[in-house]
Amino acid sequence: MKPANLTLALLLCVPLAVADNYPRQPSIDIQHYIFRVTLSDENDEIAGETTVSVRFVNGGVASFWLDLASAANGKGMTVSEVTSAGAAAQFTHRNGRLTISLSAAPKAGELREYAVKYRGIPADGLKFPKNKFGDRTFFSVNWPDKAHEWLPTVDHPYDKATSEFIVTAPARYQVVANGLLQEELDLGDGRRRTHWKQSVPIATWLNNIGVAEFASRHYAQAAGVPLQSWTFPKDRENGILTLEEPLRQSVEFYADHIGPYPYEKLAGVEAAGMGGGMEHASEIFFGERSINGRPGLGLVSHETAHQWFGDSVTESDWDDVWLSEGFATYFSSLTIEHYEGRDALVRQMKASRPRIFATEKRMPDVPVVQTKPWAGIPNQIVYQKGGWSLHMLRGEVGSEKFWAGIREYYRRYRDSSATTADFEKVMEEASGEDLHWFFQQWLYRPGSPAVEGTWRYDAAAKKVQLDLTQTEPGEPYRLPLEVGITVPGTPAPRVEKVRFDQKQQHFEFAAEQEPAEVELDPNVWLLIDAKIVKK
């Protein structure tokens, strides 16, 4: 996910209970969902029937449960029946949990199907906004844990499954959803039934639908991937300019550098009622204000990166959400570096530094990886510092080993889930280095290093003398620091590399004449709040 206004919205928090305390059910594994949903222009009530295919990991299970919002204050879902193999199943539905009792205990590995019929008005998850042209639409945004507001699911990223949407809606609308289109059938009563099927397992929140009057274009392939755009008819030309070339560029770059695209198609969808973007598997929603006729490589590349990281390789729990958002943030910057040059990347990295530091001052105990309960995702830490951590990792191991590790991480955990420890292990294998200190320092430790320095030129000794102090609280950071020394008449600084790992250190560098400038981290590889003056 990428908020619409990064300079403001990324400073906000997205409500979510972390450290992740979601109660898992190790005895079951959801294999497949079929979501049948009926929509109407008469009101906002939906009628749903979901078939859930459950594999019982262990035998002897007496019951299991699904997340589904209970009806209250005119919103939420009311379940009318649950059946399995044509017979009624006993169930209770209270406090957002649908508990299904088993009439006979299953054997380990047994697969059963359960059909849940329900109806109600969603309080969240599926919304019914008018778009900017005043037309009624239906759009779902399930991130991070809103799918249960309208779909009975295991609403957590640890349990991935394949899925289908069979949506019945007024015939004037088109329906876009995950996967490949299977069928469109006009029912003869003013309604159309549309069937989409997602054949690759995904986390619950990545299942989504968009229902509106669309201009739908199937316009190209990139790295063998069919590309589509779904925009409001009056925004057709703006949609072409905003989405289509950036989608192609992003897919080609990621497929070449990371690995094959994981899904059957990639659709860019103009969505009402939201800002920024949302990376649903194979169908990315872009807020309607972003469809402005200007190529949106930054936003598009962020959401497209999620198809690899977040969608295909999914964080095992929300404590590791940086494996999704930090990755998408940095890989968007890498895309811009690839197409626009290193200076464009450096501008982005420099611009995000002060925003990270400001957030850390407000939230001094919050690291990138969550280790204790708190409310909300502090975006500048998870998104921007998470992205910076990848940038520093690239600087630490070198670009070649960095990309080798990224490719192996994707290959190993494609269509599955991973943790920060999994990523650390892969990067250690790819680099041949012990990186535990790096992950502990940048991802598990809150805060960032602050460095103050002075320099002077000793003309007699022909040396630059540099004194540095780490002023942040706690133990000193281990900083592989570059020092740029610029002498008059030279276009670029001479770069010296030092290991700065004490609270105070003194360094000396040979110089035939007095420098015009001494700069810390001239090539922008470290997340440090650095100040240096001539003594």
Steps between C-alpha positions, in 0.01 A plus 500: 500500500617854426314798651403780266702783654830357616626817666197500728324168488810294569529676833166355602436160651286226350300332779624149567575306815871425512704312625289249314281307741255348251385156632609248242337163432784255432257212455347640179632633171258681266557380144243692293221757526208552261344838577150540351381856550182670379496881475213739437438864416198499730702500821841414647402156627690207354394137479788260531572132480859390557627147452811429705722200430674398823784253538523365852866482590425295810234239563241521774408866449163580658450852358670783317416863442499770236514876543173671400366827637191454717192713440473804728345846465373427150839389363677165485402154381225259605560131423192304401652155454819296475503172308754230421448215253135605472432476872448780749793575729468640849646846543516800728567855384589761758764768554625476143569127514307230312569171681405185310455174687593173331248216515780246459866547576720514188809297430834673466533634146127474427346770276145625561287779356269731694250742346404811697190701404467851642393855425547849637643848450879513533634745756838494322694301243244535219385855433251668268643845415399726216798569279620848408250507214209429734449136396430218747779247544591202720861459614653282766821575687572223747843615622612428760224298668165616358404199287294355786272805484331339197666161433528198731873429506808440708580871494874486553794469259633173646235287323514541121249342262381505141164664436216592266254789483159443344334843507140570399434870442292732282595439137617857442807430712821318419674293767875461545654265753805283564627248248350416163152570371306173467155610388262793456133405478204736456221349709214660303361690799721809478787331681833351392700227672878529473741225605872555572740231623829547685708182458801607710466503881484846655437655840141588585537877475619473140158370384305794359242615248431821313152551354427810290441623149851449363693555182694174494813469283712190445787686347835322516724236650811561708736211575221274377245650740165621355445863604159662544363837604155559649409866526181703515394576139551875538852433626595263221772718346634606841515135601701405194756772571515448876513122522590313189865584434598498872337156541696366205827652624451369852415144397794479261745632759382271780470191283855555378654574840291293747333212319188407303178688568287274725144549366290456186456868417566850632216751490523865600158601634372852568323485836262740672503564872873461560828681452841372399502137393420150619690196376232230468646190336483539120276812522640820648257770610609861445312784663304701244687824579823337383353438151607842378657445159858512632707179505501379859819292514554556874154389610464229234843347566432490877175308456644278228796406722245367748398233249837340577541613863190507717276314256713204387756503783274600790601594853407217736352747744448874531812551714697449178288731284820674387565192282209632296502879540873558547571283198245678280634839610861417411423305185302797373815707552705233321260521205545875486878454523485257208299728271602846620851454641676488837445868572125438509550221754726718714243780504237258633729356768606846618142627509381214721772539765355799692151347495635180654687692769191707583290184542764337717500801730125460547525120534846439650439138600366368167732294276428381147421144617246505780592331827225623733132601469418845367215647298560598142762472228737801522542535127823697492665224702347194332492644148788745480744365759419149379593614150813672630603175671497325163701786350761470775505122458576551133781737598634250754514189276524664157241520224588166340459297820198706600315411181610135525351487850177668390454252216560203730265638767224533240571156353496332840187664640293568188126445562581441866580699813825614659643672806781747550712211630437315171614802301809542718599136443466529123706820487773346714518204263509724193764736638712251693494743793371496856226764483340442839650824632354689204145371551514554875630853456271629228183292529465400866654806666286815520641834399777599262859619549574869542855613418674829572845571362772761463792511262818701461793501259851451637712672235830389651402135505289533184211316664131549551414435865144387566331455837161328513252439782189281504250699707203262499422320829614144558784298355682635195391388156731311269528738207697427181538872431621671185675837535513727196797736472468766231807705409485816288502439128363145512144420382427222749612411851760237579321238708663336802333211683523459877338279762333729751384279786584690817334793672799721414768438239781690336602448136778646285529510121790611281434814295749707303291815543222625719161363395220726393255263669488186713173310476361198683330229293537680165354208303194476726523145635420554869193603695683746728414844627843652435641846567860599432675838527850629442687554826 
